[in-house]
Amino acid sequence: MDRWRHGFDCNDKAKLPREDWLKVFATGGLSNRLGCTYVYKECPDSKVAAAFEASGNPEDQWTEMPEERSVRMSMPVRQYGVTD
């Protein structure tokens, strides 16, 4: 449980570049340059949404840049996969 809490510690994730987010999380949902849903790599049922500030060309809404920094993060949610 401590590792799960560490992965979602909002203070640790504030203002982190996108490339550092991808060390702990994997993309797991809708995504664009300004926001993305991430899945915690150590617990795939846990998801969080993050917002980023654009760097470089702010008109381009789709090209994610590794140096873009997070501005906020949602509370983590458990979302179990659906299989048929």
C-alpha positions in Angstrom: 0.0 0.0 0.0 2.9 2.4 0.7 4.1 2.1 -2.9 0.6 2.8 -4.2 0.4 6.0 -2.1 3.9 7.1 -3.2 2.8 6.8 -6.9 -0.1 9.1 -6.3 1.6 11.6 -3.9 0.4 14.9 -5.4 3.2 16.9 -3.9 5.8 14.7 -5.7 4.0 15.1 -9.0 3.5 18.8 -9.0 5.4 20.6 -11.8 7.1 17.4 -13.0 7.9 17.2 -16.7 5.9 14.7 -18.8 9.0 12.5 -19.3 9.2 11.9 -15.5 5.5 11.1 -15.3 6.1 8.3 -17.8 8.7 6.7 -15.5 5.9 5.9 -13.0 2.7 6.0 -15.1 1.7 4.7 -18.6 -0.9 6.5 -20.7 -4.2 4.8 -20.3 -7.0 6.8 -21.8 -7.8 9.9 -23.8 -4.9 12.1 -24.3 -3.9 15.4 -25.8 -1.2 17.9 -25.2 -2.9 19.7 -22.3 -4.3 16.6 -20.4 -4.0 12.9 -20.2 -5.3 9.9 -18.2 -2.5 7.8 -16.7 -2.4 4.3 -15.3 -0.1 3.5 -12.4 2.4 0.9 -13.7 2.5 -1.0 -10.5 -1.3 -1.2 -10.2 -3.0 -1.1 -13.6 -6.5 -0.6 -12.0 -5.4 2.8 -10.6 -5.8 5.8 -12.8 -5.2 9.5 -12.5 -5.8 12.5 -14.8 -3.1 15.2 -15.2 -3.1 18.6 -16.8 0.0 20.1 -18.4 1.0 23.6 -19.5 2.0 23.9 -23.1 5.6 24.7 -24.0 6.8 25.7 -27.4 4.0 26.1 -29.9 0.8 26.6 -27.8 -1.4 26.4 -30.9 -0.6 22.7 -31.4 -3.0 20.8 -29.2 -1.8 17.3 -30.1 2.0 17.1 -30.0 3.1 16.1 -26.5 6.5 17.5 -25.6 8.6 15.7 -22.9 9.6 19.0 -21.2 6.0 20.1 -20.6 5.3 20.4 -16.8 2.2 19.2 -14.9 0.0 21.9 -13.4 -2.5 19.7 -11.5 -3.4 16.1 -10.9 -6.8 14.5 -10.0 -7.4 12.2 -7.1 -6.6 8.6 -8.0 -9.5 6.3 -8.9 -9.7 2.5 -9.1 -11.1 1.5 -12.5 -11.2 -2.2 -13.2 -10.9 -3.5 -16.7 -13.8 -5.0 -18.5 -13.4 -8.3 -20.4 -15.9 -10.3 -22.3 
